[in-house]
Amino acid sequence: MGIEGEWCIPTSDVSEIGLHGERRATAAQCAELAAKLGLLGCTKLHAGYRAHRLQQGRYRVTAQIDAHVVQACVVTLEPVDSDLTLSINVEFWPPDHIEAHDADASSAGAEVDDQNAWVEVSQTDAPEPIVHGRIDLGRLVFEEVSAGLDPYPRRADAAFNWKDPRDTGDTPHPFAGLIRLKPKN
């Protein structure tokens, strides 16, 4: 089974001084993560986390993620190893607090700054929901690893040396006729 839904932190486990812990993915969890993300492999996935209580039934979770993944090179399709070090800093709120926050955020828009110019009000990251008294750390880790992957992994020695097999070398350059149009100085 994957880390999503399994790497949960019950809010009842977070004491007044907070909760510190770590999770390490099993080989099966690493294999499932690799399959879901289209990777050739994942040999390590570790998350060290801290959860702290905030006011109004809210929590802040910070985590450091370390992963080793293997992707296919976009040029040669050979394996490309990557070490990822990622961070999470997210607040978790009860769902009804999020709905109120979303309503407030949609009514906010722009305001006037010191020079009477309209500026867009920046919103902070949206809080995540606490579902059935649990904080789903696994889902956040999965999303962060997914976002942290190199979209175009390439081996250092990879070169694209493709030549059209139909090209016999007799074909003139497609822009060769433009040379005649160039003004002579």
C-alpha positions, -999 to 999 in steps of 0.1 A, spaced: 0 0 0 12 35 -8 22 63 16 -9 84 9 -35 76 35 -10 55 55 15 82 66 -11 100 87 -6 118 120 -36 116 144 -42 151 158 -47 135 192 -10 125 191 2 161 189 8 173 225 12 208 237 49 207 230 44 192 196 52 159 179 85 149 162 88 118 141 99 102 109 86 79 83 106 56 60 89 40 30 90 3 26 103 -13 -6 67 -19 -16 58 18 -9 88 30 -29 78 7 -58 42 20 -58 54 56 -57 77 49 -87 48 33 -106 24 62 -99 50 88 -109 63 70 -140 97 65 -125 121 37 -133 126 33 -95 126 48 -61 152 33 -37 147 57 -7 120 79 7 123 93 42 104 122 59 114 137 92 85 158 105 73 181 133 37 189 141 27 217 163 -7 228 176 -19 263 167 -50 281 179 -85 271 169 -79 234 163 -52 241 136 -18 225 132 15 234 115 35 206 99 71 210 88 90 182 72 123 174 55 120 148 27 149 129 13 144 106 -17 165 88 -43 147 83 -76 156 69 -109 141 85 -140 145 78 -177 168 101 -197 148 122 -222 174 116 -248 186 80 -244 160 65 -220 189 53 -199 185 55 -161 192 89 -144 197 88 -106 185 118 -86 187 127 -50 159 150 -38 159 170 -7 126 188 -2 108 208 25 72 211 36 57 238 57 19 236 58 -9 245 81 -38 220 86 -72 234 95 -106 219 103 -126 218 70 -152 244 81 -123 269 88 -110 263 53 -144 270 38 -146 303 57 -110 311 46 -119 304 9 -149 327 11 -128 355 26 -101 350 0 -125 352 -29 -138 385 -16 -103 399 -14 -88 410 -46 -69 442 -50 -62 472 -29 -46 506 -33 -9 510 -22 10 541 -11 12 556 -46 -26 551 -53 -18 522 -76 -39 491 -76 -19 461 -65 -30 425 -62 -32 413 -27 -11 382 -23 -26 352 -6 -7 328 16 -7 292 8 -41 276 13 -44 255 44 -49 217 41 -78 200 57 -78 178 87 -98 147 77 -113 126 105 -89 140 130 -59 130 109 -32 149 91 -23 132 58 15 136 57 18 109 30 -2 129 5 19 160 10 51 140 6 38 124 -26 28 158 -40 61 174 -30 82 145 -46 60 147 -77 66 185 -80 103 182 -72 111 157 -100 132 170 -129 108 173 -158 135 166 -183 161 143 -167 192 140 -189 224 120 -185 255 142 -185 269 124 -216 236 122 -235 237 137 -270 209 138 -296 226 127 -329 196 116 -349 198 118 -387 168 113 -410 175 79 -428 158 93 -459 183 122 -461 208 112 -488 227 145 -486 216 155 -521 188 178 -508 197 214 -507 193 234 -476 157 246 -474 168 282 -471 195 281 -497 174 302 -522 173 331 -496 210 337 -501 203 352 -536 179 377 -520 205 390 -495 216 425 -505 252 428 -518 273 455 -501 
